[in-house]
Amino acid sequence: MIVAESKPLAEVFGFIENYKRVLVLGCGECVTVCQSGGEKEVAVLAQALRLKAKTDGKEIEFLENTIRRQCEPEFVDPVLQDISDVDAIVSIACGVGVNFLAGRLGNVPVFPGVNTTFMGATVEHGIWAERCAGCGDCVLHLTGGICPIARCSKTILNGPCGGTNEGMCEISTEDNPVECGWALVVERMKALGTMDKLSEIVPPKDWSTSRDGGPRRMVREDLIIKKESPEEAKA
């Protein structure tokens, strides 16, 4: 899932302090799981902004809403039809949601209420850790399901560096223990009985699928709903 953390209240208030009618809009997916942007968080942020506005002598009306996903038209468009009199939106979805809303609105500004951090998994209740870098050319079949790009501090693809020590990365500290990504790969492949695969020579990774060439997109022709032409609509 995409993990995010709340921005400081003062920073968010600074975005909207000169507006009169502000919608705080939550997202019911990833940011709800990490408790940064769901319905409850919308209520908490909106109330905190109301108190801040009152303390600072600002007359601002705050509206609240949460939709299932802020990155899909079917959930976003119904909301857009009801916000013609809103001056600004604070989105507490991930950065994708902010981008998507901004692209569908005219002169209504959209401000981020959270900092989008990474794609990760729940390690334990209240703790999330990065597990995927979204590079577009997955190598997990070569490394026992452990991602060396996201989990190695140097994104090394040819085994552990000289900085690994007893399974820990050289950047590891007592307060921030960091496991060596390649030590995890080796232990995993030992358990699977596939260590021999690490000695195989493989072609260089295709990094063009990562960030080269501008924003990435995926097209599934089988899922596209084609719009009728005017002639077809009349038939």
Buried (B, 14 or more C-beta within 10 A) or exposed (E): BBBBBBBEBEEBBEBBBEBEBBBBBBBBBBBBBBEBBBBEBBBEBBEBBBEBBEEEEBEBBBBBBBBEBBBEEEBBEEBBEEBEEBBBBBBBBBBBBBBBBBEBBEEBBBBBBBBBBBBBEEEEEEEBBBBBBBBBEBEEEBBBEBBBBBBBBBBBBEEBBEBBEEBBBEEBEEEEEBBBBBBBBBBBBEEEEEEEBBEEEEEEBEEEBBEEEEEEEEEEEEEEEEEEEEEEEEE
